[in-house]
Amino acid sequence: MKIKALSWLAASTLGLGVGCHAESLGCLIEPDRVADVGTQVVGVLEQMKVERGDTVSAGQILARLTAQVERASVNVAQTKSAADAEYKQAVASYVLAQRKLDRTRDLVKKDFLSDQALDQADAEARVAEQRVAQAREAQRVALREYQLSAVQLGQRDVRSPFDGVVIERYRTEGERIEREPLVRVARVDPLRVEAIVPAAQFGSILAGQGALVKTDLPNFSALNAKVVLVDRVIDPASNSFRVRMVLPNPDNRIPAGLRCRVDFIVAQPATKDTAPILPTAPVSMPPPVSQKSRPLPATHQSADPLDMSAVKKSVTEAGRTLPGARVFAQNQPANGRSAVKSYLLMRQARLSISTSLAAPGKNKSQSMSSFVVPRMIAMR
């Protein structure tokens, strides 16, 4: 219930509704895979290990042909591959030839034997080495023959290609088999649902879309399936196309071969009543208030507005106007020390004006006159 509620909420948020086609379509529930399992070789059926209705797994032996000859061949090949007497004899001969060659070399150095004896010992050592290689290769061939015989013996067993259920048995013990199928195996988990859809609905059904499958069985009246394949070619004769769905079938509870009706779950546009209310204009946050332009608290603000005429009058009495950052720039001494002093006094005067305006209970024009005029006179 919680998952359904979350799904409805997500669809409502996106402005979509969940619904089905108005008319149900006919469909058929089939096994996912069906295979007629046979043998690769000709022989007599010796044993059938399964019956119709049995559940089998991949690789399980379903039937076995007579294989006395093949078993004997395997035993012989195994014995040959395990026999190493010839190889050991070749190795011993090679070791003896090497020792003889070493002694001959010592005797030749001491002038007890001729060079001809040395050449003969060297040739015998080379021949012994080749016999060792030949014996080793014979062992490898025997091993390959054993593997081949084992494969031929394995072909006498008929195995299941996948997990499923035996739905048909064609042969019985004692019959001669000539590469025809012995049993039929069906994979029923998951099941495959095939539906024929009118061409008018092409494009409204997509892979991955959900579907609701309905059957006449009371225990399986409504089943959830998923679309996995939509044909890209429309049949001109019937003016329709095929849709394949996959239907989970744990424990093989749902039987295959049922006729059914399917409703494809589609996304419907939201109506006026169900559409979410969206803002018509983007919502913007108010601009941040900078530290310099932040208003003073109510206790520090004066009730009367700033009288600019009084400020100008105070500045005029000092003999200068206040045109901005260029106050006192005219008629200043040319030397650098006086200019620096004038600039510092000007900044102090502007700071005093700001402090006076922020002081509570004091007229702004009086505060301006009391701070600006003395400093401007001092600067002059």
HELIX and SHEET records of a PDB file:
HELIX    1   1 LYS A    2  THR A   13  1                                  12    
HELIX    2   2 GLN A   68  ALA A   82  1                                  15    
HELIX    3   3 ALA A   85  LYS A  109  1                                  25    
HELIX    4   4 ASP A  115  GLY A  154  1                                  40    
HELIX    5   5 ALA A  199  GLN A  201  5                                   3    
HELIX    6   6 PRO A  218  PHE A  220  5                                   3    
HELIX    7   7 PRO A  250  ASN A  252  5                                   3    
HELIX    8   8 ALA A  298  HIS A  300  5                                   3    
HELIX    9   9 MET A  308  GLU A  317  1                                  10    
HELIX   10  10 GLY A  336  ALA A  358  1                                  23    
HELIX   11  11 LYS A  364  MET A  379  1                                  16    
SHEET    1   A 6 LEU A  16  CYS A  20  0                                        
SHEET    2   A 6 ARG A 259  PRO A 269 -1                                        
SHEET    3   A 6 LEU A  25  GLY A  38 -1                                        
SHEET    4   A 6 PRO A 181  PRO A 198 -1                                        
SHEET    5   A 6 GLY A 164  ARG A 169 -1                                        
SHEET    6   A 6 THR A  55  VAL A  56 -1                                        
SHEET    1   B 5 LEU A  16  CYS A  20  0                                        
SHEET    2   B 5 ARG A 259  PRO A 269 -1                                        
SHEET    3   B 5 GLY A 210  LYS A 214 -1                                        
SHEET    4   B 5 ALA A 222  VAL A 230 -1                                        
SHEET    5   B 5 SER A 240  LEU A 247 -1                                        
SHEET    1   C 4 ASP A 157  ARG A 159  0                                        
SHEET    2   C 4 ILE A  61  LEU A  65 -1                                        
SHEET    3   C 4 VAL A  42  MET A  48 -1                                        
SHEET    4   C 4 ARG A 176  GLU A 178 -1                                        
END                                                                             
